[in-house]
């Protein structure tokens, strides 16, 4: 009985360690967040930023195919962040550290200072009453790709020693989500920027 208890305890400890190792490492900017700077940058102004959000399907090499048709990001949230000192550090850290094993996050306080709008059925969005300044705009575009692919089903042999491989076409659907984002800068009061968020 005692051996069984030790075995169960060992399995629980091993499982806990494996789960901990499987979790992604989290990074946060180490510079202090200045809420007054963010508040000032998001104060009301007389400019606007509008545009269309879209992506393009990836090629077999993993790159967006430049000549492929646009996939509009319809009815999704578009988020605007002021490019503060804290944000610049977050973005630098994300470019340097983010991968399959690590994630880079903002603090909850920094994440609060953002503006969100919704795209319409044509992928269009608009931020009104903006001040001059530098901003980062981000959204996510999801899409599916379907097709058929041959699947090997076995090999047959004839009376003359020859062989034939048999295949069956099978349907598939792959789902993708692309992170689409752009830096934009309003340089003067009353400016109306038109951008492509891709």
C-alpha positions as a Markdown table, in Angstrom:
| # | Residue | x | y | z |
|---|---|---|---|---|
| 1 | Unk | 0.0 | 0.0 | 0.0 |
| 2 | Unk | 2.8 | 2.4 | 0.9 |
| 3 | Unk | 4.6 | 1.7 | -2.4 |
| 4 | Unk | 1.4 | 2.5 | -4.3 |
| 5 | Unk | 1.0 | 5.9 | -2.4 |
| 6 | Unk | 4.6 | 6.8 | -3.2 |
| 7 | Unk | 4.1 | 5.9 | -6.9 |
| 8 | Unk | 0.9 | 8.0 | -7.1 |
| 9 | Unk | 2.7 | 10.9 | -5.4 |
| 10 | Unk | 5.6 | 10.6 | -7.8 |
| 11 | Unk | 3.3 | 10.7 | -10.8 |
| 12 | Unk | 1.5 | 13.8 | -9.4 |
| 13 | Unk | 4.8 | 15.6 | -8.9 |
| 14 | Unk | 6.1 | 14.7 | -12.3 |
| 15 | Unk | 2.9 | 15.8 | -14.0 |
| 16 | Unk | 3.1 | 19.2 | -12.2 |
| 17 | Unk | 6.7 | 19.7 | -13.3 |
| 18 | Unk | 5.9 | 18.8 | -16.9 |
| 19 | Unk | 2.9 | 21.2 | -16.9 |
| 20 | Unk | 5.0 | 24.0 | -15.5 |
| 21 | Unk | 7.7 | 23.5 | -18.1 |
| 22 | Unk | 5.1 | 23.4 | -20.9 |
| 23 | Unk | 3.7 | 26.8 | -20.0 |
| 24 | Unk | 5.1 | 29.8 | -21.9 |
| 25 | Unk | 7.5 | 32.1 | -20.2 |
| 26 | Unk | 6.1 | 35.6 | -19.7 |
| 27 | Unk | 8.1 | 38.9 | -20.2 |
| 28 | Unk | 7.0 | 42.4 | -19.2 |
| 29 | Unk | 8.7 | 45.7 | -19.9 |
| 30 | Unk | 10.9 | 46.8 | -17.0 |
| 31 | Unk | 10.5 | 50.6 | -17.5 |
| 32 | Unk | 7.9 | 52.3 | -15.4 |
| 33 | Unk | 4.5 | 53.1 | -17.0 |
| 34 | Unk | 3.6 | 56.9 | -17.2 |
| 35 | Unk | -0.2 | 57.1 | -17.1 |
| 36 | Unk | -0.1 | 60.9 | -17.4 |
| 37 | Unk | 1.8 | 60.6 | -20.7 |
| 38 | Unk | -0.7 | 58.1 | -22.0 |
| 39 | Unk | -3.7 | 60.2 | -20.8 |
| 40 | Unk | -2.3 | 63.3 | -22.5 |
| 41 | Unk | -1.7 | 61.4 | -25.8 |
| 42 | Unk | -5.3 | 60.1 | -25.8 |
| 43 | Unk | -6.9 | 63.4 | -25.0 |
| 44 | Unk | -9.4 | 64.8 | -27.5 |
| 45 | Unk | -8.2 | 66.4 | -30.7 |
| 46 | Unk | -9.4 | 67.3 | -34.2 |
| 47 | Unk | -7.7 | 64.6 | -36.3 |
| 48 | Unk | -8.8 | 61.1 | -37.5 |
| 49 | Unk | -7.3 | 57.8 | -38.5 |
| 50 | Unk | -9.3 | 55.5 | -40.7 |
| 51 | Unk | -8.7 | 52.7 | -43.1 |
| 52 | Unk | -9.4 | 49.1 | -44.1 |
| 53 | Unk | -8.1 | 46.0 | -42.2 |
| 54 | Unk | -7.2 | 43.0 | -44.2 |
| 55 | Unk | -4.7 | 40.2 | -44.6 |
| 56 | Unk | -3.6 | 37.8 | -47.4 |
| 57 | Unk | -3.3 | 34.1 | -47.4 |
| 58 | Unk | 0.1 | 32.6 | -46.8 |
| 59 | Unk | 2.1 | 30.8 | -49.4 |
| 60 | Unk | 3.5 | 27.3 | -48.9 |
| 61 | Unk | 6.6 | 29.0 | -47.6 |
| 62 | Unk | 4.7 | 30.8 | -44.8 |
| 63 | Unk | 4.8 | 34.3 | -46.3 |
| 64 | Unk | 1.8 | 36.4 | -47.3 |
| 65 | Unk | 1.3 | 36.0 | -51.1 |
| 66 | Unk | 1.6 | 39.5 | -52.5 |
| 67 | Unk | -0.7 | 38.9 | -55.5 |
| 68 | Unk | -3.3 | 36.9 | -53.6 |
| 69 | Unk | -6.8 | 38.5 | -53.0 |
| 70 | Unk | -7.4 | 40.5 | -49.8 |
| 71 | Unk | -9.2 | 38.8 | -47.0 |
| 72 | Unk | -11.1 | 41.6 | -45.2 |
| 73 | Unk | -11.1 | 41.7 | -41.4 |
| 74 | Unk | -14.9 | 42.2 | -41.0 |
| 75 | Unk | -16.7 | 42.8 | -37.7 |
| 76 | Unk | -13.5 | 42.6 | -35.6 |
| 77 | Unk | -12.1 | 44.8 | -32.9 |
| 78 | Unk | -9.3 | 47.3 | -33.8 |
| 79 | Unk | -7.2 | 48.6 | -30.9 |
| 80 | Unk | -5.2 | 51.8 | -30.8 |
| 81 | Unk | -2.3 | 52.3 | -28.3 |
| 82 | Unk | -0.4 | 55.6 | -27.7 |
| 83 | Unk | 3.3 | 55.0 | -28.4 |
| 84 | Unk | 4.6 | 55.9 | -24.9 |
| 85 | Unk | 8.1 | 55.2 | -23.6 |
| 86 | Unk | 6.6 | 52.1 | -21.9 |
| 87 | Unk | 5.0 | 51.0 | -25.2 |
| 88 | Unk | 8.3 | 51.4 | -27.1 |
| 89 | Unk | 10.0 | 49.1 | -24.6 |
| 90 | Unk | 7.1 | 46.5 | -24.8 |
| 91 | Unk | 7.4 | 46.5 | -28.7 |
| 92 | Unk | 11.2 | 46.2 | -28.6 |
| 93 | Unk | 10.9 | 43.3 | -26.1 |
| 94 | Unk | 8.3 | 41.6 | -28.2 |
| 95 | Unk | 10.5 | 41.7 | -31.3 |
| 96 | Unk | 13.4 | 40.4 | -29.4 |
| 97 | Unk | 11.9 | 37.7 | -27.1 |
| 98 | Unk | 8.5 | 36.6 | -28.5 |
| 99 | Unk | 8.5 | 33.1 | -29.9 |
| 100 | Unk | 6.7 | 29.7 | -29.4 |
| 101 | Unk | 8.0 | 29.4 | -25.9 |
| 102 | Unk | 7.7 | 33.0 | -24.7 |
| 103 | Unk | 5.0 | 35.7 | -24.6 |
| 104 | Unk | 5.5 | 39.4 | -24.0 |
| 105 | Unk | 2.7 | 41.3 | -22.1 |
| 106 | Unk | 1.9 | 44.8 | -21.0 |
| 107 | Unk | 0.9 | 45.6 | -17.4 |
| 108 | Unk | -2.8 | 45.8 | -16.8 |
| 109 | Unk | -2.5 | 49.5 | -16.1 |
| 110 | Unk | -0.7 | 50.1 | -19.5 |
| 111 | Unk | -3.3 | 48.0 | -21.3 |
| 112 | Unk | -6.1 | 50.1 | -20.0 |
| 113 | Unk | -4.9 | 53.1 | -22.0 |
| 114 | Unk | -6.2 | 52.2 | -25.4 |
| 115 | Unk | -9.1 | 53.0 | -27.7 |
| 116 | Unk | -11.1 | 50.3 | -29.5 |
| 117 | Unk | -13.4 | 50.4 | -32.5 |
| 118 | Unk | -15.2 | 47.8 | -34.6 |
| 119 | Unk | -14.7 | 47.2 | -38.3 |
| 120 | Unk | -17.7 | 47.0 | -40.6 |
| 121 | Unk | -18.6 | 44.4 | -43.2 |
| 122 | Unk | -16.0 | 45.9 | -45.5 |
| 123 | Unk | -13.2 | 45.8 | -43.0 |
| 124 | Unk | -13.3 | 49.6 | -42.5 |
| 125 | Unk | -12.7 | 51.4 | -39.2 |
| 126 | Unk | -12.2 | 54.9 | -37.9 |
| 127 | Unk | -10.7 | 56.6 | -34.9 |
| 128 | Unk | -12.1 | 60.1 | -34.4 |
| 129 | Unk | -11.0 | 63.1 | -32.3 |
| 130 | Unk | -7.3 | 62.2 | -32.2 |
| 131 | Unk | -4.4 | 64.5 | -31.2 |
| 132 | Unk | -1.1 | 64.7 | -33.1 |
| 133 | Unk | 1.2 | 61.9 | -32.0 |
| 134 | Unk | 2.4 | 58.4 | -32.7 |
| 135 | Unk | 0.1 | 55.5 | -32.4 |
| 136 | Unk | 0.1 | 51.7 | -32.8 |
| 137 | Unk | -3.0 | 50.1 | -34.3 |
| 138 | Unk | -3.6 | 46.3 | -34.1 |
| 139 | Unk | -6.2 | 43.8 | -35.0 |
| 140 | Unk | -6.6 | 40.1 | -35.8 |
| 141 | Unk | -7.9 | 38.7 | -39.1 |
| 142 | Unk | -9.2 | 35.1 | -39.2 |
| 143 | Unk | -9.8 | 33.0 | -42.3 |
| 144 | Unk | -10.1 | 29.4 | -43.4 |
| 145 | Unk | -8.7 | 27.6 | -46.4 |
| 146 | Unk | -10.2 | 24.4 | -47.8 |
| 147 | Unk | -9.1 | 21.9 | -50.4 |
| 148 | Unk | -8.4 | 18.3 | -51.1 |
| 149 | Unk | -5.2 | 16.3 | -50.7 |
| 150 | Unk | -4.2 | 12.7 | -51.8 |
| 151 | Unk | -3.9 | 10.3 | -48.9 |
| 152 | Unk | -2.0 | 7.0 | -49.4 |
| 153 | Unk | -4.3 | 4.0 | -48.9 |
| 154 | Unk | -2.0 | 1.1 | -49.7 |
| 155 | Unk | -0.2 | -0.8 | -52.4 |
| 156 | Unk | -1.5 | -3.5 | -54.7 |
| 157 | Unk | 0.6 | -6.1 | -56.7 |
| 158 | Unk | -0.3 | -7.6 | -60.1 |
| 159 | Unk | 0.6 | -11.1 | -61.5 |
| 160 | Unk | 3.7 | -9.7 | -63.2 |
| 161 | Unk | 5.4 | -8.5 | -60.1 |
| 162 | Unk | 4.4 | -4.8 | -60.7 |
| 163 | Unk | 2.9 | -2.7 | -58.0 |
| 164 | Unk | 0.4 | 0.1 | -57.9 |
| 165 | Unk | 0.0 | 2.7 | -55.1 |
| 166 | Unk | -3.6 | 3.6 | -54.2 |
| 167 | Unk | -4.6 | 7.1 | -53.1 |
| 168 | Unk | -7.8 | 8.6 | -52.0 |
| 169 | Unk | -8.6 | 12.3 | -52.1 |
| 170 | Unk | -9.5 | 13.7 | -48.7 |
| 171 | Unk | -11.0 | 17.1 | -47.9 |
| 172 | Unk | -9.4 | 19.4 | -45.4 |
| 173 | Unk | -10.0 | 22.9 | -43.8 |
| 174 | Unk | -7.3 | 24.8 | -42.1 |
| 175 | Unk | -8.0 | 27.8 | -39.9 |
| 176 | Unk | -5.6 | 30.8 | -39.6 |
| 177 | Unk | -5.5 | 34.0 | -37.5 |
| 178 | Unk | -3.1 | 36.7 | -38.6 |
| 179 | Unk | -2.0 | 39.6 | -36.3 |
| 180 | Unk | -2.2 | 42.8 | -38.4 |
| 181 | Unk | -0.7 | 46.0 | -37.1 |
| 182 | Unk | 0.8 | 49.4 | -38.1 |
| 183 | Unk | 2.5 | 52.4 | -36.6 |
| 184 | Unk | 0.9 | 55.7 | -37.7 |
| 185 | Unk | 1.7 | 59.3 | -36.9 |
| 186 | Unk | -0.5 | 62.3 | -36.9 |
| 187 | Unk | 1.7 | 65.3 | -37.6 |
| 188 | Unk | -0.8 | 68.2 | -37.3 |
| 189 | Unk | -4.3 | 69.2 | -36.0 |
| 190 | Unk | -7.1 | 68.4 | -38.3 |
| 191 | Unk | -5.2 | 65.8 | -40.3 |
| 192 | Unk | -7.3 | 62.9 | -41.7 |
| 193 | Unk | -5.0 | 59.8 | -42.1 |
| 194 | Unk | -6.1 | 56.9 | -44.4 |
| 195 | Unk | -4.2 | 53.7 | -43.7 |
| 196 | Unk | -4.1 | 50.0 | -44.7 |
| 197 | Unk | -4.0 | 47.8 | -41.6 |
| 198 | Unk | -2.4 | 44.6 | -42.9 |
